Amino acid sequence: MATITFYAGQGSAVSHLSGSGLGFFGGAFGQSVELNKYQDTTFITNSNGTKEGPSSDNNKYFNDGSGNITSIVAATGLKFVPNVRATLNLRFTHSSAVKTQNVKMRVFDRINVNNPASGVWTKVAQFLHPWDTFGSAGTPSAPGSGDTHWWGSALHTSTPSVGNPDTRLPTSSFTVGGSGIVVALAKSPGPSGEYAAGGTGSTAQHVQHDWYVGLTASPRSIGSKTQYGLYVSLEYL
């Protein structure tokens, strides 16, 4: 049997997201994010963002190649962020060992996976850094092998110079969304993502595969953004 589940938090405090989701807020739960700025906190919440659940590590866009991570004062290059400090852990499990490929993640309007979310920009980074500290074990300055730039940013190779090309979005909308910018994740990363092979992926077969992503969101108009969802698809064999 194949299952995809979503987790937030880190270490033994991982929280399952079934029946709920993530909410992006200002300085505390329930506080609005300033227009055209990015969130300061991330919480597990209900579909309307009104019920406070456990907090997740907050990954906040700072510039195209770095972000502010919970409890870390200075902005950090994306490759230096440990998997355990990601906003979200995507986990695929199967009753027998399989390999995974064509792993795609979309941000959509909760109606049609090809439609981008409306009124909010999202940037995404895949972290491939299985050590628990910022930098590799024994060499704190060494990075992992995840994304150098946020998906949906001007410097990421997936982003056209005009931003997201979806016609539903204004010109120069630098955001992941719908079929305009789809995030490709590593093939067959294995448990804890240890076999992701620098992002190119592997052909290793496992009963569990883990991906770790940072999510950061910015409102482009006033009001709560509830038509906002995450969709993941993959092939396994």
Secondary structure as the mmCIF struct_conf table of DSSP 4:
data_model
#
loop_
_struct_conf.conf_type_id
_struct_conf.id
_struct_conf.beg_label_comp_id
_struct_conf.beg_label_asym_id
_struct_conf.beg_label_seq_id
_struct_conf.end_label_comp_id
_struct_conf.end_label_asym_id
_struct_conf.end_label_seq_id
STRN STRN1 ALA A 2 ALA A 8
BEND BEND1 GLY A 9 GLN A 10
HELX_RH_3T_P HELX_RH_3T_P1 GLY A 11 ALA A 13
STRN STRN2 SER A 15 HIS A 16
TURN_TY1_P TURN_TY1_P1 SER A 18 GLY A 19
STRN STRN3 GLY A 21 PHE A 25
BEND BEND2 GLY A 26 ALA A 28
TURN_TY1_P TURN_TY1_P2 PHE A 29 GLY A 30
HELX_LH_PP_P HELX_LH_PP_P1 GLN A 31 GLU A 34
TURN_TY1_P TURN_TY1_P3 LEU A 35 ASN A 36
BEND BEND3 LYS A 37 LYS A 37
BEND BEND4 ASP A 40 ASP A 40
STRN STRN4 THR A 41 THR A 45
TURN_TY1_P TURN_TY1_P4 SER A 47 ASN A 48
BEND BEND5 GLY A 49 GLY A 49
BEND BEND6 LYS A 51 LYS A 51
STRN STRN5 SER A 55 SER A 56
STRN STRN6 ASN A 59 ASN A 63
TURN_TY1_P TURN_TY1_P5 ASP A 64 GLY A 65
STRN STRN7 SER A 66 ILE A 69
TURN_TY1_P TURN_TY1_P6 THR A 70 SER A 71
BEND BEND7 ALA A 74 ALA A 74
STRN STRN8 THR A 76 GLY A 77
HELX_RH_3T_P HELX_RH_3T_P2 LEU A 78 PHE A 80
BEND BEND8 VAL A 81 VAL A 81
HELX_RH_3T_P HELX_RH_3T_P3 ASN A 83 ARG A 85
BEND BEND9 ALA A 86 THR A 87
STRN STRN9 LEU A 88 VAL A 98
STRN STRN10 THR A 100 PHE A 108
BEND BEND10 ARG A 110 ILE A 111
TURN_TY1_P TURN_TY1_P7 VAL A 113 ASN A 114
BEND BEND11 ASN A 115 ASN A 115
HELX_LH_PP_P HELX_LH_PP_P2 PRO A 116 ALA A 117
BEND BEND12 SER A 118 GLY A 119
STRN STRN11 VAL A 120 PHE A 127
BEND BEND13 TRP A 131 GLY A 135
STRN STRN12 SER A 136 SER A 136
TURN_TY1_P TURN_TY1_P8 ALA A 137 GLY A 138
STRN STRN13 THR A 139 THR A 139
TURN_TY1_P TURN_TY1_P9 PRO A 140 SER A 141
BEND BEND14 SER A 145 GLY A 146
BEND BEND15 THR A 148 HIS A 149
STRN STRN14 TRP A 151 TRP A 151
TURN_TY1_P TURN_TY1_P10 GLY A 152 GLY A 152
BEND BEND16 SER A 153 SER A 153
TURN_TY1_P TURN_TY1_P11 ALA A 154 LEU A 155
BEND BEND17 HIS A 156 HIS A 156
TURN_TY1_P TURN_TY1_P12 THR A 157 SER A 158
BEND BEND18 THR A 159 THR A 159
TURN_TY1_P TURN_TY1_P13 SER A 161 VAL A 162
STRN STRN15 GLY A 163 GLY A 163
TURN_TY1_P TURN_TY1_P14 THR A 167 ARG A 168
BEND BEND19 LEU A 169 LEU A 169
HELX_LH_PP_P HELX_LH_PP_P3 PRO A 170 PRO A 170
TURN_TY1_P TURN_TY1_P15 THR A 171 SER A 172
STRN STRN16 SER A 173 SER A 173
STRN STRN17 GLY A 177 GLY A 177
TURN_TY1_P TURN_TY1_P16 GLY A 178 GLY A 180
STRN STRN18 ILE A 181 ILE A 181
STRN STRN19 VAL A 183 LEU A 185
BEND BEND20 LYS A 187 LYS A 187
HELX_RH_3T_P HELX_RH_3T_P4 PRO A 191 GLY A 193
TURN_TY1_P TURN_TY1_P17 GLU A 194 TYR A 195
HELX_RH_3T_P HELX_RH_3T_P5 ALA A 197 GLY A 199
TURN_TY1_P TURN_TY1_P18 THR A 200 THR A 200
STRN STRN20 HIS A 206 PRO A 219
BEND BEND21 ARG A 220 GLY A 223
BEND BEND22 GLN A 227 GLN A 227
STRN STRN21 GLY A 229 TYR A 236
#
